[in-house]
């Protein structure tokens, strides 16, 4: 597996990371813990060194899982986690945003314990909190870095103005936001700003929450607890309408003797050398398929052809329900 550096920082990670959220949160019932520990360790064996979690995934159970799985390999890997939500102790569910500096420090201490580590490699603000100046957030993480509890500061789904303000207080190592062939909004303002500031980019949902793999049709039924049930882009009509994007990727996959997932990931890797996608999976064969994307080469002509064809397809449906969309791009 090739390595990449996230922006101007010295944070070197595998060209593809592993998003661990779906192992026990958001996509239906939690997978078997032993099997997921085995999967995470299999990823390490195959050269993956970058693992993504968050306290709110579960809440808490995903960090516990990642911490246990990676404990034997701690010095070989980079662990990213996130702060920024209030978790209601009564319900154990997220209850809005909270990026007050005191709360950030509490979350860091709790995450360190769950992750079984003395330092968090990359600590992201999960969503921008409009009630807390970003300078205060960056200042709190800066203190944690000075104390040796955190190595790098990240933001997630933040807008360009917020990124610039944060970066002045504490250099931002990476921005994590959604980016894929069917969500290209970051290209307009975000990617140019990251390039200018020397910040790495970590696309989540690089396979369009599974849609770009070609394995989801209008007839697919999701588990009742699956987040995609509430996503406008995943209504039956929109899945049918958006099939043309999957067909396009499938055509390229045939030409390249690759899978649609590998083409979607290879396209992202080809955009910038400081982009590191974090596809998630609960299956070993999918993990191996995703890792195989790092070996798929798309020529400049391939990329032009793919871009031209994709730009003619209008993707139907919002990528988030309205309440979640409000938390994005601030």
N, C-alpha and C positions, 0 to 999 in steps of 0.2 A: 504494500500500500504506500503510495506516495505521501509526502508530508506537505503541509502548507503553513505559512505564517499568517496569523490574523492581523492584517494591517501592518503598522510600523512597530508593533509590540514584538517582544521576543517570544510570544506564545506560539509554539509550533505544535500542530495537531495533525492527525491523519486527514487526508483529503476529504473523507466522508466520516462524519460522526454517527452516533446512534442516539436517537431521541427515545427516551425510556418511558415517557408519559403513558402511552397506550398499553403498557404492560399491566397496569392496574387502575387506570383512570380514563374516563371520557369515551371509550369505545366499547361499552358494554361490560360484562362481568370481568373481574380481575382474572388474569391467567394464573396458573399454578406457580407459586413462588419458587419452588425448587427448579422448575423448568426455566423460569426467567433468569435465575441466577446462572444456570448452565448456559443460557443463550448469551448473556452479557459476557461471561468468561470465554465463550466461543468467539465472540467478536474481538476480544483482546488477542486471542490466539491467531486470528486472521489479520491482525495489524491495525485494528481500530483503537485509537488512543483518546477519543473525545466523546464524553458521555454527558447527556443532558437530562436534568431533572428539575424539580421545584418543590418547595414545601407544600404548595397548594394542591399538588397532584396526590390525591388520596382523600383528604390532606395527609401529609407526613409519610404514608406507607411507601411511596415511590422512592423517597430519599433513603428510607430504611433498606429497601431492596437493593438500591444502587450501592449503598455503603457496604452492605454485607457481600455483595457480588464482587466488588472491586478491592476489598480489603487485602487479599493476597497479592494484588497487582498494583497497589497504590502508587508506587514510585514510577510506574510505567505509563500512567494515564493522567488525563486532564478531566476534572469533574467540574461541570457548570451547574449552578443551582440559582434560585431566584427568590427575591423578597418582594413585598409590596401589597399583599392582601391581608385583610383582617380575617381571622378564622374564629367563628363562634364556638366557644368551648362546649356549649349545650348541644348544638346540632352537629359539630364537627365539619361544618361547611363554610365556604367562603362567604363573608358578609361585607363585601365592599373593599375599597382600597385603603391602605395605611402605609405610607412611606415616611412617617415621622422618624427622625434620626434615632430616637430611643428604641423605637420598634425595630428598626433595621438591625440595631446591635443585638437585640433579643433574638431575632430570627437567626442571625449569624451564629450565635452561641448554640441554639437548638439544632441548627443544620449541621454544624460541626460534629455534634454528638451522634446524630442519626447517620451521618456519612462516615462515621468512624475515622475521622481525620483531624489533623491539627491545623489544616489550612484549606480554604476554598479557592480553587484555581481561578474561577471566573464567577463573579457574583453579579447577576443582572437585576435591575429593577424590572419587575414583571410587566407592569403597565404604569404609565405616567400618572402620578397623583396630582390632580389640579389644586389640591389643598395644601401641598407642600412645595415650596420653591425648589426647583431642580438643583440649585446651588447647594441647598441644605442636604439633599440626598447625596450628591457627589461628595460633599464634605464629610458626611458620615462614613461613606465607603472609604474615603481617603484615610480617615482615622483607623479604620479596620486594617487597611493595607499597611499603615505605619506600625500597627501593633503586630503585624505578621500573621493575622488571621485570614486575610484575603490577599490574593496576588493580583487580580485584574478586575476592572469594573466594566460592566456591560449594561446596555439598555435594550428594551424589547418594545417593538411597535411604536417607538418614539418618532416624532416629527423632527424636521431638520433644525428648527430654531432651538428646540429642547436639547438636541444632540450638541449643538454648538455651545450652548450655555453650560452644559454639564462638562464638556471637554475642557473648558477654560479652568475649571476647578480641579478636576481629576481626569487625566487622559482616559478616554473611553477606548477600550481594547476592541470591543465587538458590539455590533447591533444585531439582535435577533428579531427577524420579522418574517412574515409569510412572503414567499417569492417562488414562482414556478411558471411554467409555460401558460398556465391559465390564471395567474395573478401577477401582472407585470407592473403594477403601479410604482414600485420602488425605483424603476428605471428613470422616472421623470425627474425627481429631485433628490431622493435619498442616496442612490448609488454615486452620483457626481460629488455630493457632499462628503460621503465616506472616503472616496478616493482622494479628495483634496486634503482631508484631515488625517489620512492614514489609519482609518478604522476598518477592521475586518467585518465581514458580513456572514451571518449564519442563518440561512433560510430554513425555516421550519415549514412543515407541510409541503416539501419539495415535490411530492407526488400527488398534490391536490387532495390530501386526506384519503388517498387510495384510488381516487377516480382515474388518474392518469396511467394506472397500471393496466387498464382495460378489463379489470376483473369485476367492475361494478356496472350493472345495467339498470334500466328503468324498472326491472322486475326484482332487483335485489331488495331483500327485507333486512333492515338493521335491527339489532337488539333494542328492546324498549328503552334501555339506558344509554344508547349510543347518541352522542352529541350531534351527529349528522342529521338526526331526525328534526332538529330545530334550525338547520342551516338552509336558507332559501335556495342556494345553489344545488341542493340535493333533493328538491321535490321531484316527484316522478316526471313531471313535464320537463323540468330543467335538465334532469339527467338525460332524458331523450334528446333534447335540443343540443346539449353539450357533447353529445357523442361524436360530433364531427372533429373535435379536437383530439379525441382518443384515436379516431380513425387515421388522422394525419400522423400522429406519433407512431402508430402501428405500421404505417407504410414505410416510414424511415427505419423502424426496427427491422423490418424484413430485409431492406436493402443492406443494412449493416450486420445482419445475422446477430441481432441483439434482441432484448425484450423491450417493450414500451417503457417500463420503469427505468431501464438502463439508459435509454435515449433521453428521457426527461431529466435524469440526474447528470448525464454527460453534458447536456445543453447548459445546465446551471454551472457546472465546473468550467465550461469553456467561456463563460461570460467574463470572469475576472480571476486572477491567480490568488486573490485573497477571499474568495467565497468558499465556505465549507458547509454544504448541506447536511442536515441531520435527519434522514428518514428514520421512521420508527417501524418496528415490526415485532411480532411475538413468535415468528416462525424461522427456524434455522435456514430453510431453503430460500426464503425471502431475503434474509440477511446476506447470504452468499450471492444472491442475484444482485442486490444493491451494491455490494462491494465490487462486483464485476463491472459496474458502470465506470469505475476509475480507469479501466483499461480500454474503454470505448473512445475512439478518436473521431471527432467530428471536424471535417475540414472547414476552412472559411467558406467554401462554396455550400457545404451542407448547412452551415449555420445561416447563411443568407437565404437559402431555399426554405428552411424551416421557419425563419422569421417572417419571410414574405407570406408564406401560406398561413401561418398562425395569426398574423395581423389582420387577415381577412375574416377571421372567425370571431363573431361577437359572443362572448361567453354570457350565458343567461343566469341570472340570480345573484344576489349579494353573497359575499363569502362568510358573513356573520349575521346572526339575528341582530336587530337594531340596537338592543341594549349593549351588546358586546362591541358593536361597531363604534359606539360612542367613546370607547376606551382607547381607540386606535389613532395614531398619527398626531397626538397632541404635542 
